[in-house]
Amino acid sequence: MSRQANRDTSPEIAVRRLLYAAGYRYRLHRPVPGMPRRTIDIAFPGTKVAVFLDGCFWHGCPEHATHPRANREWWRQKLDRNISRDLETTERLLGEGWAVLRFWEHESPDTVADRIAQVVTERKGRP
């Protein structure tokens, strides 16, 4: 697992390139406020938009998640903890006024970037 990429994944880079090309500026891997060991994949601090690009296996995608056969119980607990941690992080950010956007790694980068741009633009217009 130590060799598993947890940042700068291909889907993440593809979305970031599209956002940057469209003129959006963001911060990478920012700590979640009050949770220093957790990070936001792509953060727009000024508008308080947090973007997470979740891997299908690690975060339990309903379409693509697989379940290892070896050491089944250990993996089930680990993946369930990941899902619980995601929910806790989302609730924390929502409580602090952030918009939280979560996408799966299999989603189209164009679609993801468009949705992010839409939310950032909407929140810029708010007082």
C-alpha positions as CSV (number, residue, x, y, z in Angstrom):
1,M,0.0,0.0,0.0
2,S,2.9,2.3,0.5
3,R,3.4,2.4,-3.2
4,Q,-0.2,3.3,-3.9
5,A,-0.4,6.9,-5.2
6,N,-2.4,9.0,-2.8
7,R,-1.9,12.3,-4.5
8,D,-1.2,13.6,-8.0
9,T,-3.1,10.7,-9.6
10,S,-3.9,10.7,-13.3
11,P,-7.6,11.7,-12.9
12,E,-6.5,14.5,-10.5
13,I,-3.9,15.9,-12.9
14,A,-6.3,15.8,-15.8
15,V,-8.9,17.8,-13.9
16,R,-6.3,20.3,-12.6
17,R,-5.1,20.9,-16.1
18,L,-8.6,21.6,-17.3
19,L,-9.3,24.0,-14.4
20,Y,-6.0,25.8,-14.8
21,A,-6.5,26.2,-18.6
22,A,-9.9,27.7,-17.9
23,G,-8.3,30.3,-15.6
24,Y,-9.2,28.8,-12.2
25,R,-6.5,29.0,-9.5
26,Y,-6.5,26.6,-6.6
27,R,-4.4,25.1,-3.9
28,L,-3.3,21.5,-3.7
29,H,-3.4,19.1,-0.8
30,R,-4.5,21.6,1.8
31,P,-5.2,20.4,5.3
32,V,-8.8,20.1,6.3
33,P,-9.4,22.8,9.0
34,G,-9.2,21.2,12.4
35,M,-8.1,17.8,10.9
36,P,-4.4,18.3,10.1
37,R,-3.8,14.7,8.9
38,R,-6.5,14.9,6.3
39,T,-6.1,16.9,3.1
40,I,-8.3,18.4,0.4
41,D,-7.2,17.3,-3.1
42,I,-8.1,20.5,-4.8
43,A,-9.0,23.5,-2.6
44,F,-10.4,26.9,-3.5
45,P,-9.9,28.6,-0.1
46,G,-11.4,32.0,-1.1
47,T,-14.7,30.5,-2.1
48,K,-14.5,27.6,0.3
49,V,-14.8,24.8,-2.3
50,A,-13.2,21.5,-1.4
51,V,-12.8,18.9,-4.2
52,F,-12.0,15.2,-3.6
53,L,-11.2,12.8,-6.4
54,D,-11.8,9.4,-4.8
55,G,-10.4,6.1,-6.0
56,C,-13.1,3.5,-6.7
57,F,-11.4,0.7,-4.7
58,W,-10.2,2.7,-1.7
59,H,-13.4,4.7,-1.2
60,G,-16.1,2.1,-2.1
61,C,-17.5,3.2,-5.5
62,P,-20.9,1.5,-5.9
63,E,-20.1,0.8,-9.5
64,H,-16.5,-0.4,-9.5
65,A,-15.4,-1.3,-6.0
66,T,-14.0,-4.8,-5.7
67,H,-13.6,-6.9,-2.6
68,P,-10.3,-8.8,-2.1
69,R,-10.6,-12.5,-1.5
70,A,-7.5,-12.8,0.7
71,N,-7.7,-11.4,4.2
72,R,-11.3,-10.5,3.5
73,E,-12.3,-9.2,7.0
74,W,-9.3,-7.0,7.4
75,W,-9.9,-5.4,4.0
76,R,-13.6,-4.9,4.7
77,Q,-12.8,-3.1,8.0
78,K,-10.1,-1.0,6.3
79,L,-12.4,0.1,3.4
80,D,-15.3,0.8,5.8
81,R,-13.0,3.0,7.8
82,N,-12.1,4.9,4.7
83,I,-15.7,5.5,3.9
84,S,-16.5,6.6,7.4
85,R,-13.5,9.0,7.4
86,D,-14.8,10.5,4.1
87,L,-18.2,11.1,5.7
88,E,-16.6,12.7,8.8
89,T,-14.4,14.9,6.7
90,T,-17.3,16.0,4.5
91,E,-19.5,16.8,7.6
92,R,-16.6,18.8,9.2
93,L,-16.1,20.9,6.0
94,L,-19.9,21.5,5.5
95,G,-20.1,22.6,9.2
96,E,-17.4,25.2,8.4
97,G,-19.2,26.6,5.4
98,W,-17.3,24.8,2.7
99,A,-18.9,23.3,-0.5
100,V,-17.7,19.7,-0.7
101,L,-17.5,18.1,-4.1
102,R,-16.7,14.4,-4.4
103,F,-16.0,12.6,-7.6
104,W,-15.0,9.1,-8.6
105,E,-11.8,8.4,-10.5
106,H,-13.8,7.0,-13.4
107,E,-15.8,10.1,-14.0
108,S,-14.9,12.2,-17.1
109,P,-12.3,14.9,-16.3
110,D,-14.3,17.3,-18.5
111,T,-17.5,16.7,-16.6
112,V,-15.7,17.0,-13.3
113,A,-13.9,20.2,-14.2
114,D,-17.2,21.8,-15.5
115,R,-19.0,21.0,-12.3
116,I,-16.2,22.4,-10.2
117,A,-16.1,25.6,-12.3
118,Q,-19.8,26.0,-11.9
119,V,-19.7,25.7,-8.1
120,V,-16.7,28.0,-7.8
121,T,-18.3,30.6,-10.0
122,E,-21.6,30.4,-8.1
123,R,-19.9,30.9,-4.8
124,K,-17.8,33.8,-6.1
125,G,-21.0,35.7,-6.8
126,R,-22.3,35.2,-3.2
127,P,-21.8,38.1,-0.7
